[in-house]
Amino acid sequence: MLATLLHCVVIAGCLAQTDGPMLTIGAVADCQYCDYPDGGVRQYRRSVEKLRECVTHYNTLPLDYVVHLGDFIDRDWESFDVVLPITQALKHPLYHVLGNHDFSVPDGKKALVHEKLGMPSRYHDFAVGKWRFVITDGNDVSLHGWPKDSAPYLEAKQLHESLYKAQPVWNGAIGAGQLQWIESVLKKAQAAGESAVLYCHFPLYPADPHCLWNAEAVIALLEQYPVVKAWINGHNHNGDYGEKKGIHYLTLKGMVDTAETSYAVLRVYPDRIDVDGIGREPDRTLIIRR
């Protein structure tokens, strides 16, 4: 009897390991192309070649979708017209997250950035199976995401000077309205029995100069909802990882840095998310809390 039980456990274990993932996702951070000479470790022009190789690789895989986690360009509106045609060759849906450098364009173009990237709005959500994915906008309250001297710009300037003066101006915050919207999405996911992953350009945790100005407030909100499994972002090109109260905080390394590429394939299983890193991006296994 004991031998039979052990045999069943071994078989069950093998099945768990060989069954395919529920979802497979391509994830890239900080392509950050522009037609400028290298700046330190950032090889701006080489991003074209690296992005093209990434798309070619992704097209060989059975992905549910691909997400780019912000800073698709480094600067100049015309840069979008170089890298967007490359991603149009993807065989899979592509979702963009807005980064601070995506707004390094003339003030008259800032309101058009999300449309240029094919986004329905600056923040939104979508579902694949029983997973809810939330695209957030960390430039919501910022000094770069809005035309200079506009009402949102002046409000962000006042907020930074009064509350966040010690934090870099190239970060931003998620505003009260968006926080309310995020909570409504998490409640919807909870009612539907879904798991949730949130995408942003900016990290929340571990504490770092790249984090959102109001990272603590956002974390406090997420921790109220056990449906939240992960927050995945870019911005810190060195990458980072932390886990806090069952939520994984994963920062992908920037594609633009160095001659070596960096991107990932995320395979979602009932009990974990396997991060298959390509190039500089390391492999990880994120255990999903029940």
C-alpha positions in Angstrom: 0.0 0.0 0.0 2.8 2.4 0.9 4.6 1.6 -2.3 1.5 2.3 -4.3 1.0 5.7 -2.5 4.6 6.6 -3.2 4.2 5.6 -6.8 1.2 7.9 -7.1 3.1 10.8 -5.5 5.9 10.4 -7.9 3.5 10.2 -10.9 1.6 13.3 -9.6 4.9 15.1 -9.2 6.0 14.2 -12.7 2.6 15.4 -14.1 2.9 18.7 -12.3 6.3 19.2 -13.7 5.5 18.2 -17.3 2.1 19.9 -17.7 2.3 23.1 -19.7 1.8 26.6 -18.3 -1.6 28.2 -18.2 -0.1 31.4 -19.8 3.1 32.3 -21.5 4.1 36.0 -21.7 6.9 37.9 -23.3 8.2 40.8 -21.2 10.7 43.5 -22.2 11.8 46.6 -20.3 13.5 49.8 -21.5 14.2 49.2 -25.2 14.9 53.0 -25.0 15.9 53.6 -28.6 17.1 56.9 -30.0 19.5 57.8 -32.8 22.2 59.1 -30.5 25.7 57.9 -29.7 26.1 55.6 -26.7 25.8 57.1 -23.3 27.7 55.1 -20.7 26.4 51.6 -20.8 23.4 52.6 -22.9 23.8 51.6 -26.5 20.8 53.4 -27.9 21.1 52.6 -31.6 21.8 48.9 -30.9 18.3 48.6 -29.4 17.0 48.3 -33.0 19.0 45.1 -33.5 18.2 43.7 -30.1 14.5 44.4 -30.4 14.3 42.8 -33.8 16.1 39.7 -32.5 13.7 39.6 -29.5 10.6 39.8 -31.8 12.0 37.0 -34.0 12.5 34.8 -30.9 9.0 35.6 -29.5 7.5 34.6 -32.9 8.8 31.1 -32.4 7.0 30.7 -29.0 3.3 30.1 -28.2 2.9 33.4 -26.3 -0.5 34.7 -25.1 0.9 38.3 -25.4 4.0 40.5 -25.1 4.3 43.5 -22.7 6.8 46.3 -23.0 7.3 47.9 -19.6 8.0 51.5 -20.6 10.7 53.6 -22.1 10.2 52.3 -25.6 12.2 55.3 -26.7 14.8 57.5 -25.0 13.8 60.7 -26.7 12.4 62.3 -29.9 8.9 61.7 -31.3 10.5 60.3 -34.5 12.1 57.5 -32.5 8.7 55.8 -32.3 8.6 55.4 -36.1 11.8 53.4 -36.0 10.9 50.8 -33.3 7.1 50.5 -33.8 7.4 48.9 -37.2 9.7 46.2 -35.6 7.0 45.2 -33.1 4.3 45.2 -35.8 5.9 42.0 -37.0 4.9 40.3 -33.7 2.5 37.4 -34.1 1.1 38.1 -30.6 -0.8 40.9 -29.0 1.5 43.7 -27.7 0.7 45.8 -24.6 2.7 48.9 -23.7 3.3 50.5 -20.3 4.2 54.2 -20.3 7.7 55.2 -19.1 9.2 58.5 -18.3 11.4 58.6 -21.4 8.3 58.0 -23.6 7.4 61.6 -22.8 10.7 63.0 -23.9 8.9 64.6 -26.8 7.6 68.1 -27.5 4.9 69.3 -25.2 2.4 69.3 -28.0 2.9 65.5 -28.5 2.7 64.4 -24.9 -1.1 63.8 -25.0 -0.6 61.6 -28.1 2.0 59.2 -26.7 -0.4 56.5 -25.5 -2.3 56.6 -28.8 1.0 56.4 -30.7 1.7 53.2 -28.8 -1.8 51.7 -29.5 -3.0 52.0 -26.0 -6.7 52.6 -25.3 -5.8 54.9 -22.4 -2.9 55.7 -20.2 -4.0 52.9 -17.8 -6.3 50.0 -18.4 -6.8 46.3 -17.6 -7.5 43.1 -19.5 -8.0 39.4 -18.7 -6.6 36.2 -20.1 -8.3 33.2 -18.6 -8.5 33.6 -14.9 -5.8 36.2 -14.7 -6.4 39.9 -14.6 -3.5 42.1 -15.9 -3.4 45.8 -14.8 -1.5 48.4 -16.9 -0.8 51.3 -14.6 0.6 54.8 -15.3 3.4 55.9 -13.0 3.6 59.2 -14.9 0.2 60.1 -13.7 1.6 62.6 -11.3 4.9 63.8 -12.7 7.0 66.6 -14.1 7.5 64.9 -17.5 4.2 63.3 -18.3 2.3 66.6 -19.0 3.0 69.8 -20.9 5.0 72.4 -18.8 2.7 74.9 -17.0 -0.4 72.7 -17.6 -2.6 72.1 -14.5 -1.3 68.5 -14.0 2.3 69.6 -14.3 1.8 72.5 -11.8 0.0 70.1 -9.4 2.8 67.6 -9.6 5.4 70.3 -9.1 3.7 71.5 -5.9 3.3 67.9 -4.7 6.9 67.1 -5.3 8.1 70.3 -3.5 5.8 69.7 -0.5 6.1 65.9 0.0 8.7 64.3 -2.3 11.5 66.8 -2.6 14.1 64.3 -1.7 13.0 62.0 -4.5 14.2 62.2 -8.1 12.1 64.4 -10.5 12.4 61.7 -13.1 10.1 59.4 -11.1 6.4 60.0 -10.6 3.4 58.9 -8.6 0.1 57.2 -9.1 -2.7 59.8 -8.4 -5.7 59.4 -6.2 -8.1 58.8 -9.1 -5.9 56.0 -10.5 -5.5 54.4 -7.1 -9.3 54.3 -6.8 -9.5 52.7 -10.2 -6.9 50.1 -9.3 -8.9 49.2 -6.2 -12.0 48.8 -8.3 -10.2 46.5 -10.7 -8.8 44.4 -7.8 -12.3 44.1 -6.3 -13.6 43.0 -9.7 -10.8 40.4 -10.0 -11.6 39.2 -6.4 -15.3 38.8 -7.2 -14.5 36.8 -10.4 -12.0 34.5 -8.6 -9.1 35.8 -10.7 -5.4 36.3 -9.9 -3.9 39.7 -10.6 -0.6 41.0 -11.9 0.1 44.7 -12.2 2.5 46.3 -14.7 4.2 49.6 -14.3 7.3 51.3 -15.5 8.4 52.2 -12.0 9.2 49.8 -9.1 7.6 49.8 -5.7 9.9 47.5 -3.7 12.6 46.9 -2.5 13.2 50.6 -1.6 15.3 52.2 -4.3 15.8 55.7 -5.8 13.8 54.5 -8.9 10.6 53.7 -6.9 7.4 55.7 -7.3 7.1 58.7 -5.1 4.1 57.2 -3.3 5.3 53.6 -3.4 4.3 53.0 0.2 0.7 54.0 -0.5 0.5 51.8 -3.5 1.9 48.8 -1.6 -0.6 49.4 1.2 -3.4 49.1 -1.3 -2.1 46.0 -3.0 -1.6 44.2 0.3 -5.3 44.5 1.0 -6.1 42.1 -1.9 -4.7 38.5 -1.8 -5.6 38.3 -5.5 -2.4 40.3 -6.2 0.4 38.0 -7.1 3.0 40.3 -8.7 4.0 43.8 -9.6 6.4 43.8 -12.6 8.2 46.8 -13.9 11.3 48.3 -15.6 13.0 51.7 -15.1 15.9 50.4 -12.9 18.1 49.0 -15.7 20.1 46.9 -13.2 17.0 44.9 -12.3 15.8 44.0 -8.8 13.6 41.6 -7.0 11.8 41.4 -3.6 8.9 39.6 -2.0 6.7 41.1 0.6 3.5 39.7 2.2 3.1 37.2 -0.7 3.5 39.7 -3.5 6.4 39.5 -5.9 8.1 42.7 -7.0 10.1 42.0 -10.1 12.2 44.7 -11.9 13.4 43.5 -15.4 16.8 44.7 -16.6 16.9 47.3 -19.3 17.4 46.1 -22.9 19.3 49.2 -23.9 22.2 48.6 -21.5 25.4 47.0 -22.9 25.9 45.0 -26.1 24.0 42.0 -24.6 20.3 41.9 -24.8 17.8 41.5 -21.9 14.2 40.3 -21.9 12.2 37.4 -20.5 9.6 34.8 -21.0 7.1 34.4 -18.1 5.5 31.0 -17.8 2.5 31.0 -15.4 1.6 27.8 -13.6 -1.1 27.3 -10.9 1.6 27.4 -8.2 4.4 29.6 -9.7 5.6 31.9 -12.3 8.8 30.8 -14.0 10.9 33.7 -15.3 13.1 32.5 -18.2 15.6 35.2 -18.7 17.4 35.9 -22.0 20.7 37.7 -22.1 21.4 39.7 -18.9 18.0 38.8 -17.4 18.4 36.0 -14.8 16.0 33.0 -14.4 13.7 33.1 -11.4 10.9 31.1 -9.9 8.1 33.1 -8.2 6.0 30.9 -5.9 2.3 32.0 -6.1 0.6 32.3 -2.7 -2.7 30.6 -2.3 
